[in-house]
Every structure is written in C-alpha cells, then in structure tokens.
C-alpha cells in the first residue's frame, strides 16, 4: 500500500508527504491505593482522586493516579518545536495535575506495574473545568517531550487532597483517546506534525 506510482507522475515537486503516525505506548492505566493496598484499573476511563482519612491507627491514604506512556522512538534526533498533551474529560469539574513520571514497567507484560503509584514528579501544568477536550500546551510540555524523543514519554495525572474523582477517556475508549500532538522540524527544514495515541 502507499501512493500509487501513477499518481506520482502528476505531482509537482518537491513532494511533501504527511507523515502523521500513531506510535503505541506500552500502556495507560489508573493505579489505586486504598488503605495501603494497591490495585490497577484498566478500563475505558482514567481517574484521578486523592483523600486522607484519619482513624485510630493513623492516616489512611486513598488515591487514584493515572499514567500514560507514549512511544516517541520514531522522532529520535528531530528538532521539537512544540508539543501538547490532550485528553477528553468525561466527569468532574475540578483540577488534575499533569506531571513528569518514570513509570515502573512490568518486563513480562510490558504494562505499567501495579505496585508503582508515585505520579508526583515535576509538574508540567494542570487541566481544569467541566467535560470536553482539555489541552495542556506550554514550554514545560515541549521540553519534556524533547527530552524523551527517541524513547518513551511517561505522563502522570494526580489530584490535590479532598477533591472529587475526575474522569477522562483512556486509550481503551471507543473514541476521543488521549494523545500527544507534536510539531518537529526534519533535517530538510520541513515542519511535521504527528499525533502519538495510547493504545
């Protein structure tokens, strides 16, 4: 498959092809800590929540933190001009924080490990408000993507204490999956846009 040879005879030069791709990350998931017990949630939704309950035995922590891993191996060595993190919110009106994270990967399944639940890396920004597509586009996101081009870019989503659960589409949703939008310049000085979608 590809461009028919016959069509190439009709094109004016130089030919610029659209190299939009959808590289697959290792995984995306929600990791839950409930009173010292970790569990992993793979579903059509990613969740964020955080609460601390005090009882006679001390503080019990309960949170939901979500992770997304994007495969950027296809753009090794390219010059990144801009990047944005895009995710569709389906429930809640509060704020989720988008952070850098190095997720622990299960070598057997290639999935984000259940035991890893620390998404509190360097903050890249936040997304807030009601439902709909949320975009985080700033120099921090661009710099983070640039640092991880040619490898894997891991993003964590967290929440502050006491907030209600926020819900977002995961890569397993039927539509409106989360994605990174990246513009980079090739060696021929051509600006290229790609979309990296979790799967």
Backbone as CSV, one residue per row, in Angstrom:
resi,resn,N_x,N_y,N_z,CA_x,CA_y,CA_z,C_x,C_y,C_z
1,UNK,0.823,-1.185,0.000,0.000,0.000,0.000,0.867,1.248,0.000
2,UNK,0.258,2.379,-0.278,1.002,3.625,-0.319,0.492,4.489,-1.443
3,UNK,1.316,5.387,-1.958,0.920,6.261,-3.054,1.077,5.512,-4.376
4,UNK,0.030,5.450,-5.183,0.137,4.767,-6.472,1.224,5.401,-7.326
5,UNK,1.978,4.566,-8.030,3.057,5.073,-8.878,2.517,6.050,-9.913
6,UNK,1.348,5.733,-10.455,0.754,6.597,-11.477,0.511,8.008,-10.936
7,UNK,0.135,8.096,-9.646,-0.160,9.397,-9.062,1.088,10.252,-8.945
8,UNK,2.233,9.618,-8.741,3.474,10.374,-8.578,3.827,11.171,-9.828
9,UNK,3.419,10.671,-11.005,3.725,11.384,-12.248,2.964,12.701,-12.356
10,UNK,1.872,12.816,-11.594,1.036,14.017,-11.700,1.382,15.056,-10.648
11,UNK,2.253,14.715,-9.686,2.584,15.622,-8.598,3.665,16.615,-9.001
12,UNK,3.557,17.825,-8.477,4.619,18.807,-8.662,5.659,18.610,-7.576
13,UNK,6.895,18.916,-7.871,7.978,18.724,-6.918,8.352,20.056,-6.259
14,UNK,8.833,20.055,-4.993,9.089,18.849,-4.207,7.817,18.257,-3.625
15,UNK,7.772,16.956,-3.443,6.613,16.283,-2.868,6.762,16.293,-1.347
16,UNK,5.750,16.745,-0.638,5.744,16.713,0.821,4.629,15.771,1.257
17,UNK,5.014,14.668,1.878,4.038,13.675,2.319,3.690,13.927,3.776
18,UNK,2.464,13.640,4.145,2.019,13.810,5.528,2.466,12.603,6.343
19,UNK,3.439,12.771,7.245,3.955,11.620,7.989,3.237,11.410,9.323
20,UNK,1.955,11.746,9.410,1.221,11.568,10.654,1.215,10.094,11.041
21,UNK,1.597,9.822,12.269,1.670,8.443,12.743,0.989,8.337,14.099
22,UNK,0.721,7.120,14.525,0.145,6.881,15.842,0.997,5.853,16.572
23,UNK,2.160,6.264,17.123,3.005,5.314,17.835,2.315,4.821,19.099
24,UNK,2.487,3.551,19.401,1.793,2.959,20.540,2.656,2.997,21.786
25,UNK,2.115,3.484,22.904,2.852,3.415,24.158,2.709,2.032,24.764
26,UNK,3.456,1.794,25.822,3.363,0.498,26.485,1.988,0.298,27.111
27,UNK,1.448,1.369,27.714,0.194,1.182,28.435,-0.328,2.516,28.937
28,UNK,-1.587,2.538,29.296,-2.106,3.578,30.172,-3.059,2.911,31.151
29,UNK,-3.108,3.423,32.365,-3.897,2.771,33.406,-4.076,3.720,34.582
30,UNK,-5.030,3.381,35.450,-5.196,4.058,36.731,-4.702,3.121,37.826
31,UNK,-3.851,3.643,38.700,-3.382,2.877,39.848,-4.062,3.420,41.101
32,UNK,-4.573,2.525,41.917,-5.372,2.899,43.080,-4.680,2.425,44.356
33,UNK,-4.560,3.318,45.329,-4.107,2.959,46.662,-5.285,3.140,47.608
34,UNK,-5.672,2.067,48.281,-6.790,2.116,49.220,-6.333,1.505,50.540
35,UNK,-6.062,2.354,51.517,-5.667,1.904,52.856,-4.479,0.949,52.822
36,UNK,-3.485,1.295,52.018,-2.263,0.507,51.956,-2.255,-0.591,50.919
37,UNK,-3.360,-0.793,50.222,-3.443,-1.845,49.214,-3.504,-1.235,47.814
38,UNK,-2.609,-1.691,46.936,-2.570,-1.182,45.573,-3.370,-2.081,44.633
39,UNK,-3.994,-1.467,43.650,-4.640,-2.230,42.576,-4.527,-1.436,41.282
40,UNK,-4.701,-2.106,40.178,-4.577,-1.491,38.865,-5.915,-1.567,38.154
41,UNK,-6.327,-0.460,37.518,-7.591,-0.410,36.800,-7.316,-0.135,35.322
42,UNK,-7.655,-1.086,34.476,-7.600,-0.905,33.026,-9.033,-0.836,32.527
43,UNK,-9.438,0.299,32.009,-10.806,0.447,31.525,-10.846,1.549,30.484
44,UNK,-12.038,1.919,30.090,-12.190,2.989,29.102,-11.991,4.356,29.721
45,UNK,-11.769,4.412,31.038,-11.590,5.687,31.734,-10.292,5.712,32.523
46,UNK,-9.712,6.907,32.634,-8.611,7.182,33.546,-9.149,8.080,34.659
47,UNK,-8.724,7.833,35.902,-9.295,8.529,37.045,-8.219,9.237,37.860
48,UNK,-8.605,10.356,38.490,-7.753,10.994,39.494,-8.599,11.290,40.730
49,UNK,-8.003,11.076,41.896,-8.692,11.342,43.168,-7.656,11.256,44.279
50,UNK,-7.879,12.002,45.365,-6.953,11.941,46.494,-7.697,12.312,47.768
51,UNK,-7.545,11.491,48.791,-8.167,11.790,50.073,-7.368,11.116,51.175
52,UNK,-7.363,11.726,52.351,-6.705,11.154,53.522,-7.731,11.048,54.637
53,UNK,-7.884,9.859,55.173,-8.852,9.623,56.252,-8.072,9.286,57.518
54,UNK,-8.352,9.978,58.600,-7.685,9.716,59.875,-8.551,8.802,60.732
55,UNK,-7.920,7.768,61.286,-8.630,6.901,62.218,-7.706,6.593,63.391
56,UNK,-8.115,5.640,64.264,-7.356,5.347,65.474,-5.962,4.802,65.184
57,UNK,-5.782,4.218,64.004,-4.480,3.638,63.668,-3.596,4.593,62.873
58,UNK,-4.095,5.794,62.630,-3.305,6.763,61.877,-3.981,7.155,60.581
59,UNK,-3.233,7.808,59.714,-3.791,8.270,58.450,-3.862,7.140,57.436
60,UNK,-5.016,7.007,56.799,-5.185,6.052,55.712,-5.322,6.838,54.409
61,UNK,-4.480,6.506,53.455,-4.452,7.243,52.197,-5.272,6.516,51.133
62,UNK,-5.998,7.305,50.375,-6.774,6.746,49.273,-6.591,7.658,48.068
63,UNK,-6.081,7.129,47.000,-5.955,7.949,45.807,-6.021,7.124,44.533
64,UNK,-6.331,7.811,43.471,-6.314,7.247,42.126,-5.403,8.139,41.292
65,UNK,-4.382,7.544,40.713,-3.450,8.277,39.870,-3.356,7.570,38.526
66,UNK,-3.351,8.340,37.473,-3.351,7.744,36.141,-2.031,7.992,35.427
67,UNK,-1.673,7.038,34.562,-0.412,7.066,33.844,-0.646,6.833,32.360
68,UNK,0.149,7.509,31.549,0.113,7.287,30.106,1.554,7.219,29.621
69,UNK,1.865,6.215,28.815,3.208,6.074,28.247,3.115,6.193,26.730
70,UNK,3.854,7.158,26.176,3.848,7.415,24.737,5.179,6.990,24.123
71,UNK,5.097,6.277,23.012,6.278,5.803,22.303,6.718,6.864,21.298
72,UNK,7.866,7.494,21.552,8.378,8.544,20.673,9.666,8.106,19.971
73,UNK,9.838,6.809,19.830,11.064,6.311,19.209,11.190,6.726,17.747
74,UNK,10.087,7.057,17.108,10.120,7.403,15.682,10.667,8.794,15.405
75,UNK,10.831,9.632,16.458,11.289,11.002,16.213,12.640,11.263,16.882
76,UNK,13.432,10.231,17.022,14.770,10.395,17.592,15.577,11.373,16.742
77,UNK,16.236,12.311,17.399,17.122,13.228,16.708,16.457,14.411,16.026
78,UNK,15.118,14.478,16.075,14.422,15.589,15.417,14.394,16.824,16.337
79,UNK,14.170,17.986,15.735,14.064,19.230,16.493,12.603,19.477,16.842
80,UNK,12.268,19.429,18.129,10.889,19.601,18.573,10.567,21.085,18.685
81,UNK,9.559,21.532,17.955,9.144,22.935,18.002,8.093,23.190,19.075
82,UNK,7.139,22.271,19.191,6.078,22.429,20.177,5.431,21.076,20.442
83,UNK,4.805,20.959,21.608,4.103,19.729,21.962,2.977,20.063,22.926
84,UNK,1.908,19.289,22.865,0.794,19.474,23.791,0.236,18.123,24.198
85,UNK,-0.260,18.065,25.426,-0.938,16.885,25.961,-2.428,17.137,25.860
86,UNK,-3.167,16.185,25.278,-4.591,16.367,25.020,-5.372,15.164,25.554
87,UNK,-6.408,15.451,26.340,-7.207,14.370,26.915,-8.643,14.857,27.087
88,UNK,-9.599,13.955,26.865,-11.012,14.308,26.951,-11.558,13.984,28.340
89,UNK,-12.088,15.009,28.994,-12.663,14.842,30.328,-14.129,14.456,30.200
90,UNK,-14.524,13.420,30.950,-15.900,12.937,30.868,-16.674,13.096,32.173
91,UNK,-15.995,13.488,33.251,-16.700,13.662,34.520,-15.899,14.495,35.503
92,UNK,-16.601,15.351,36.274,-15.947,16.190,37.259,-15.766,17.616,36.768
93,UNK,-15.529,18.512,37.713,-15.334,19.930,37.380,-14.096,20.498,38.057
94,UNK,-13.303,19.639,38.668,-12.133,20.089,39.408,-10.879,20.139,38.556
95,UNK,-9.735,20.012,39.236,-8.429,20.163,38.600,-7.612,18.889,38.731
96,UNK,-6.975,18.491,37.647,-5.996,17.403,37.673,-4.647,17.974,37.269
97,UNK,-3.592,17.462,37.914,-2.241,17.957,37.677,-1.486,16.976,36.784
98,UNK,-0.808,17.527,35.792,-0.089,16.724,34.808,1.396,16.784,35.156
99,UNK,2.008,15.623,35.371,3.363,15.566,35.897,4.283,14.684,35.056
100,UNK,5.573,14.981,35.182,6.575,14.061,34.657,6.579,12.822,35.543
101,UNK,6.883,11.681,34.966,6.956,10.458,35.769,7.766,9.420,35.009
102,UNK,8.537,8.634,35.758,9.208,7.471,35.180,8.486,6.256,35.732
103,UNK,7.572,5.718,34.948,6.736,4.610,35.417,7.542,3.313,35.443
104,UNK,7.265,2.501,36.432,7.892,1.188,36.520,7.156,0.236,35.583
105,UNK,7.888,-0.405,34.680,7.271,-1.237,33.654,7.485,-2.717,33.962
106,UNK,6.411,-3.486,33.903,6.462,-4.927,34.092,7.149,-5.558,32.887
107,UNK,8.319,-6.191,33.063,9.046,-6.746,31.922,8.333,-7.902,31.236
108,UNK,7.405,-8.554,31.928,6.687,-9.682,31.346,5.581,-9.219,30.400
109,UNK,4.728,-8.320,30.895,3.571,-7.902,30.109,3.807,-6.599,29.352
110,UNK,4.843,-5.844,29.751,5.065,-4.541,29.143,4.124,-3.483,29.673
111,UNK,3.378,-3.818,30.727,2.383,-2.895,31.271,2.959,-2.122,32.448
112,UNK,2.350,-0.978,32.750,2.742,-0.226,33.928,2.434,-1.060,35.166
113,UNK,3.418,-1.241,36.031,3.283,-2.147,37.163,2.260,-1.639,38.174
114,UNK,1.537,-2.562,38.775,0.529,-2.221,39.777,1.169,-1.560,40.995
115,UNK,2.364,-1.970,41.360,2.964,-1.507,42.602,3.464,-0.070,42.499
116,UNK,3.559,0.476,41.294,4.097,1.825,41.151,2.960,2.826,41.184
117,UNK,2.971,3.730,42.153,1.859,4.676,42.261,2.317,6.093,42.572
118,UNK,3.563,6.412,42.261,4.046,7.750,42.557,4.110,8.583,41.282
119,UNK,3.054,9.348,41.034,2.999,10.195,39.844,3.356,11.634,40.176
120,UNK,3.974,11.836,41.341,4.264,13.196,41.789,5.628,13.680,41.329
121,UNK,5.920,13.549,40.053,7.151,14.097,39.510,6.987,15.587,39.262
122,UNK,7.963,16.183,38.587,7.923,17.610,38.292,6.636,17.974,37.565
123,UNK,5.952,18.989,38.061,4.659,19.372,37.486,4.835,20.058,36.139
124,UNK,4.000,19.671,35.174,4.009,20.274,33.846,2.895,21.298,33.675
125,UNK,1.929,21.291,34.578,0.783,22.184,34.468,-0.461,21.489,34.967
126,UNK,-1.626,22.040,34.689,-2.873,21.450,35.161,-3.974,21.648,34.129
127,UNK,-5.003,20.817,34.246,-6.200,20.947,33.420,-7.391,21.007,34.352
128,UNK,-8.353,21.856,34.047,-9.442,22.091,34.985,-10.739,22.372,34.244
129,UNK,-11.833,22.456,34.998,-13.120,22.775,34.402,-13.942,21.542,34.093
130,UNK,-15.053,21.757,33.386,-16.004,20.690,33.082,-15.543,19.764,31.977
131,UNK,-16.489,19.004,31.441,-16.168,17.972,30.467,-15.770,18.568,29.115
132,UNK,-15.126,17.718,28.305,-14.686,18.136,26.983,-13.186,17.944,26.818
133,UNK,-12.678,18.255,25.630,-11.254,18.107,25.346,-10.443,19.127,26.144
134,UNK,-9.419,18.649,26.834,-8.526,19.511,27.605,-7.130,19.435,26.987
135,UNK,-6.533,20.595,26.780,-5.213,20.661,26.159,-4.251,21.402,27.070
136,UNK,-3.094,20.787,27.318,-2.031,21.438,28.065,-0.868,21.661,27.107
137,UNK,-0.664,22.911,26.735,0.385,23.269,25.781,1.230,24.382,26.371
138,UNK,2.462,24.070,26.723,3.361,25.087,27.263,4.804,24.651,27.044
139,UNK,5.731,25.491,27.449,7.140,25.179,27.235,7.594,23.980,28.063
140,UNK,6.952,23.760,29.221,7.318,22.621,30.058,6.991,21.301,29.364
141,UNK,5.818,21.221,28.731,5.446,20.009,27.993,6.391,19.804,26.821
142,UNK,6.671,20.880,26.072,7.559,20.781,24.918,8.951,20.318,25.346
143,UNK,9.462,20.879,26.426,10.783,20.499,26.910,10.818,19.038,27.347
144,UNK,9.763,18.586,28.017,9.688,17.201,28.491,9.659,16.233,27.308
145,UNK,8.844,16.546,26.304,8.786,15.704,25.108,10.143,15.699,24.405
146,UNK,10.782,16.863,24.321,12.085,16.954,23.660,13.121,16.086,24.373
147,UNK,13.050,16.040,25.699,13.983,15.233,26.482,13.794,13.745,26.210
148,UNK,12.559,13.332,25.882,12.252,11.911,25.727,12.042,11.482,24.274
149,UNK,12.324,12.354,23.309,12.214,11.949,21.907,13.209,10.816,21.652
150,UNK,12.780,9.864,20.869,13.612,8.700,20.623,13.421,7.596,21.644
151,UNK,12.558,7.848,22.646,12.296,6.840,23.671,10.850,6.886,24.095
152,UNK,10.592,6.669,25.395,9.243,6.683,25.926,9.020,7.929,26.779
153,UNK,7.855,8.526,26.623,7.481,9.716,27.384,6.325,9.344,28.309
154,UNK,6.566,9.347,29.612,5.565,8.937,30.594,4.948,10.150,31.264
155,UNK,3.630,10.176,31.328,2.892,11.278,31.944,2.006,10.734,33.061
156,UNK,2.018,11.416,34.212,1.175,11.038,35.340,0.138,12.102,35.607
157,UNK,-1.029,11.691,36.068,-2.114,12.603,36.396,-2.498,12.406,37.853
158,UNK,-2.490,13.511,38.630,-2.786,13.445,40.061,-3.818,14.496,40.442
159,UNK,-4.144,14.503,41.732,-5.118,15.461,42.240,-4.722,15.906,43.637
160,UNK,-5.208,17.064,44.065,-4.961,17.505,45.422,-5.955,16.865,46.383
161,UNK,-5.615,16.897,47.669,-6.437,16.244,48.678,-7.844,16.828,48.744
162,UNK,-8.813,15.925,48.944,-10.175,16.338,49.205,-11.040,16.579,47.990
163,UNK,-10.487,16.416,46.803,-11.256,16.671,45.590,-12.055,15.438,45.184
164,UNK,-13.154,15.679,44.473,-13.955,14.568,43.945,-13.224,13.920,42.772
165,UNK,-13.637,12.707,42.434,-12.992,11.983,41.342,-13.212,12.685,40.006
166,UNK,-12.118,12.816,39.253,-12.173,13.330,37.888,-12.003,12.150,36.932
167,UNK,-12.760,12.148,35.824,-12.775,11.026,34.895,-12.391,11.491,33.491
168,UNK,-11.530,10.702,32.822,-11.048,11.037,31.481,-11.089,9.793,30.595
169,UNK,-11.194,10.000,29.307,-11.119,8.886,28.370,-9.714,8.290,28.370
170,UNK,-9.639,6.971,28.347,-8.358,6.281,28.224,-8.161,5.833,26.778
171,UNK,-7.051,5.157,26.530,-6.792,4.645,25.185,-7.758,3.536,24.802
172,UNK,-8.489,2.985,25.785,-9.445,1.921,25.506,-10.840,2.452,25.192
173,UNK,-11.020,3.761,25.250,-12.302,4.349,24.873,-12.527,4.175,23.374
174,UNK,-13.786,4.140,22.980,-14.114,3.926,21.568,-13.680,5.101,20.688
175,UNK,-13.639,6.289,21.258,-13.246,7.486,20.508,-12.647,8.508,21.460
176,UNK,-12.115,9.595,20.901,-11.542,10.680,21.704,-10.500,10.181,22.693
177,UNK,-9.552,9.403,22.192,-8.475,8.880,23.024,-7.484,9.994,23.367
178,UNK,-6.752,9.868,24.467,-5.738,10.867,24.793,-4.584,10.806,23.795
179,UNK,-3.915,11.941,23.607,-2.806,11.954,22.650,-1.840,13.099,22.925
180,UNK,-0.628,12.921,22.435,0.343,13.999,22.366,0.337,14.534,20.944
181,UNK,0.280,15.846,20.790,0.407,16.470,19.484,1.783,17.126,19.430
182,UNK,2.592,16.760,18.456,3.980,17.196,18.403,4.300,17.775,17.032
183,UNK,4.883,18.959,17.021,5.413,19.513,15.774,6.929,19.517,15.867
184,UNK,7.578,18.967,14.837,9.033,18.968,14.818,9.529,19.337,13.429
185,UNK,10.799,19.697,13.355,11.413,20.069,12.080,12.380,18.978,11.662
186,UNK,12.227,18.491,10.446,13.106,17.449,9.927,14.424,18.068,9.472
187,UNK,15.357,17.219,9.072,16.639,17.697,8.596,16.539,18.562,7.359
188,UNK,15.423,18.442,6.617,15.239,19.243,5.410,14.477,20.529,5.698
189,UNK,14.382,20.868,6.997,13.706,22.094,7.449,12.205,22.102,7.150
190,UNK,11.609,20.928,7.082,10.172,20.807,6.875,9.487,20.594,8.220
191,UNK,8.490,21.411,8.527,7.738,21.229,9.770,6.756,20.075,9.618
192,UNK,6.766,19.184,10.590,5.967,17.964,10.553,5.138,17.881,11.820
193,UNK,3.901,17.449,11.704,3.057,17.217,12.874,2.741,15.742,13.006
194,UNK,2.881,15.198,14.205,2.473,13.820,14.461,1.557,13.794,15.662
195,UNK,0.779,12.730,15.756,-0.089,12.504,16.904,0.269,11.169,17.524
196,UNK,0.680,11.172,18.770,1.022,9.952,19.487,-0.169,9.563,20.359
197,UNK,-0.778,8.404,20.059,-2.005,7.983,20.735,-1.754,6.721,21.551
198,UNK,-2.139,6.709,22.837,-2.020,5.470,23.610,-2.887,4.377,23.017
199,UNK,-2.481,3.142,23.219,-3.255,2.007,22.708,-3.161,0.833,23.661
